[in-house]
Each structure stands twice: as C-alpha cells, then as structure tokens.
Amino acid sequence: MSAYEKYYALACQQLDKVFTTQRAAIEQAAAWLGEALANDRWLYAFGTGHSHMLAEEIFYRAGGLARAVPILDELLMLHKEAIAATGLERREGYAAGLLTLYPVAKGDLLVVASNSGRNAVPIELAALGRERGLKVIIITNLAHTRSWPSRHSSGRKLAEVGDLVIDNCGVHGDACIELPGLPAAVGPTSSITGAFIVNAIIVQGIENALARGVAPEIYISSNSNGDDHNDKLLRKYKSRIRHL
C-alpha cells in the first residue's frame, strides 16, 4: 500500500471513530447551537496556528451560518510570521485583549480548537468565554494532550476548561504515516476531522433550530446565485462582524 493510500485509510478510520465515539458530544453541541440560533444568538470559533482554519471554516461559506463569527488574529496565524505565532500562542494574558474585540454575550456558543490543547492563548480564551456565560466547546486531540504537560502556569489544559470536549481522535503528534528515513511521521489529520466536526455541529444545529420553528440565515455560494441574497446579509451584519 502506498503512503497516500495509507493516509486515506487512516483518515477514514479517524473520521469513523469521531462519528462513532463522539456522537453524544456533537449532538449536545448541536443542541446548544440550535437553542442559540432560536434565540438570535451567535456562534464564535477560535484557534491558533493551523487550528485557526476551523474558525475560518464557519465563516462566510456556502451553506454556512450568517450568524457565525471567526475570532481571528493575524499574529496567531502562520502566514505572517510562523515562528513568532508559535511563541505568541504560549503567552499568558494575550487572550483577554483578543476577546474584547468581539461582542460576545451570554447565550452565544464558542468553539475553541487546539490539537495539542496545551498552549496558553486557547486555554485562557476558552476560560474567559465561560466566565462571560458562553457555552464553550473544545475540539482537541486527547491522545496528544494526555501525553504532554500544559504550558499554562495553572497546569490546566484546554480539555479541562470548556463545557464540552470533542476528541478529533487523532494520534499523538497529529501526523499518522511513518516512512523510512524520516525523523517523524507525515500526514496530519486534525484539519480533516476538525472541519467535519464543526460542520456536523452546524448542520445538526440548523436542523434543531428548524425544529423550533426558526429558519437560520445562511449564505449561498456567491459563485452560483447567491450574490443578491448574500449582499442583504452582509449589509445587515457588517457593523456586527468585524471581518466582513
């Protein structure tokens, strides 16, 4: 079996494991989202490093929620300065200033994603979200987080500060394919499983809101017939969503 065939097989295995072992957690998250949408509340999402892609995943997508906001900071991403971003996500106190930029409120939902679950910024942002009355959903790799100590002075890890934990069922170190001659594995999987998890929560949350008699606003592909529809939503929410 070639390396890419092994990668496909292992990625499918991890998705199957998420589907079978994390159902209760995903359904609980979706129940909270359905309730939030029925009450005109918001979905927020945050991650550092590559996990920031899960925050972008919820935002301004075809079939995605209009009331979904990514918490984004370029300094915590990798396209500006990757080494600096890696250092910054470990800095205690940084999350407090970041969260003040967004009008989060009680009744909102916050997803915080971190594969390792050991760095200060996602840990503190999740804790601050709970303090403000948000339901906080953690997406992390429990195999990895159990293998390493927290980098936060409290000793807490991300999985210990949320209301709900969803395991992405990845392997320790994220990459899953061992190849001869390399010092470590290749083929990371957390983006694949993470994107499935956040979208599973959203689609089920939308169905839950519909069951309550509320039809959540969604975006339509701007490359099909969505321009006029989306423009109305953009005008409606531009003052609320800083990234529009």
N, C-alpha and C positions, 0 to 999 in steps of 0.2 A: 504493500500500500504506500502510495506517495505521501509526501508531507502534507500537501493540500487536502488530500483525501482523508488523512488522519484528522486534520484540523476541522474539516466539515463534520466528521463523525463525532468528534469531541464537543464541538459547538452544539450540535443537535442533542447530544446527551445532556449537556448542561441546560439547554432550553427545556428539555423534557423533565429534568429534575426540578427546575424552577416551577414548571406547570404543575407537577405532582406534589411537591413538598411545600410550596409557598402559596397555595391556593387560598388558604384561610386568611393569610395576611393581605394578599392582593385584594380579596373580596372585602375585607374590612376597610382597606384604604379607599376602595371604590365606593363603599357605603358612605364614608365620611365625605368624599368628593361629591356624591350625589346630593347629600344634605347641604353642603356648602353652595353648590350651584342653585339648588332650590331656594336658597336664602340670599341669592345675589352676592355671594362671597367669591373669593378668588383662589386660584391655585398658583403657588410660587414654587420655584425649583432652583437649587443651587448645587454647584460642585466646583472643585478646583482641579487644575491640571486637565487631564483627559475627561474627568468626570463632569467638567463644565458642559460637555456636549449633551448630557442628559437634560441640563437646564435649557439649552437651545432647542432640544428635541420637542419640547412642549410649546414652542413659541412660533406663532405666525406660520403654521403649517396647513397644508390641505387636509381638511378633516379634523383640524385641531381646534381647541377651545379659544374663543376670543378673550375669555377672562382667565388667561394663563400668562404668567409673567416670569421671565427668567431673571434671576439675580446674578448679574454679570459684572465682572471687574477685570479689565484687560490685564492688570498686573498679576492676576492669579491664573491667567491662561498661559499658553505656551508660545503663541505667535509673536509676542513682544520680546520677552527675554526669558527663555526657558529656565535657565539656572536661577535667575532672580525669583521667578514664580515659585520654584520648588522651595526656596528659602522662605518666601513670604507666607506660604500656606502653613508654616510652622510657627508663625509669630502670634503670640497671645495678645489679645486686645484689639486686633485688627477687625474682627467680625462686627464689633459693636458699631463702629463708624459705617461699615458697609450696610448694615440693616437699616440705619436711619434714613437711607436714600430711598426707601420703598415704604409706601403707606400700608404696611401690613397691619391687620387688626384681628381681634378675636373672631373666630368663626372661619378664618381663612385656613387653607391647607398649605403646608410647606414640605416639599420633598428635598432631602439633603443626601447627595450621593458622594460616596468616597469608597474606593475599592479597599484601601488599607484600613480606613477608619481610625487612624492614629494621629492625625495632624490637627493642630490647634484651631485653625480657622473653621473648618466644617463642624468640629465638636462644639465650639463656642456659638456658632451661628444657630445650630440646632437647639442648644440650650436656651439661647435668647428667644428663639421663636416660641418655645414652650412657655417661657416666662410671660410672653405677650398674649398668650391664650390661643396660639395656633395649634392645630393638630400637626405633629411633626412625624413624618415618615422617613425612615432611614433605609437607603439601599446600599448594601455593603457586601464584602466578601468575608464571611465568617471564618472560613478556613485560614485566610491570611491574618485577619485581625486577632485571632486567638494565638497566632504564632509569634507576635511581636508586641512589645510594650508600647503604651501610649507615649506620645511626645508632648502631651499636655502635663503641666505641673500638678494637676489634680489627680493624675493617674487614670482618669476616665477615658474611655474610647467612645467613638461615635455610636456604637450599638447600645451604649448604656445611657444615652441622654435623650432618646426620642420616645414617642408614644408607641411606635410600631416599627419593627425591624423586618425588612425583606432581604433575604440572602440571595445574592446573584449566583450562588452555587459554583463559583469558580474555584480553581485550585490555588494553593499558596503561590504567590508571585504573579498570578494572573495568566501569564503565558503558559501554554499547555503542551507544546510539542518539543521533545528532546531530539536534537540532531547531533550526530558525532562531530567532534571538533569544535563545538561551541561551548562557552563557559556557562551558559544558562539556556533556558527554554525560549522558544519563539511562539508566536501565535496567541496574542492576548484575546480574551473573550468578554471582558466586562462591559465593553460598549455594546456588543451584540445582545447580551442578556439584559443589560440595563435599559436599552431602548425598548425591548419587548415589555419589560416591567412597567415603565412609565406609561406606555401606550395602552397596555392592558388595564391599568388603573383608570385611564381617561375614557376608553371606550365603554368600560363597565360603569363608570361613574355617570357618563352621559345617559346610558340606558336607565340607571337608577333615578336620575333626575326626571327623565321622561315618565317613569312610573309614578312620580309625584305630581305629574301634570305640568312640568316645566320643560320647555324645549331650549336647551342651552345654545347660545350663539356660537357658531363655528365658522371657520374660514373655508373657502372653496379655492381650489387651485387657480392661481392667477394666470396660469398658462392654459386654462381651458375657458370657462365662462364666469370666472369669479371676480373680475375686476370691479364691477359696479357694486356687487354685494360686499366685497372686502372693503372698498372705499368708504362705505357707510359705517362699517365697524371701526375703521381707522379714525375717521372723524369723531366718532362717538368716544373713543377711548384714548386718543392721542395725548390728552392732558393727564391721563392717569398712568399710562405706561411709558416710561422714560425711553425705551428702546425703539418706539415706533417713529 
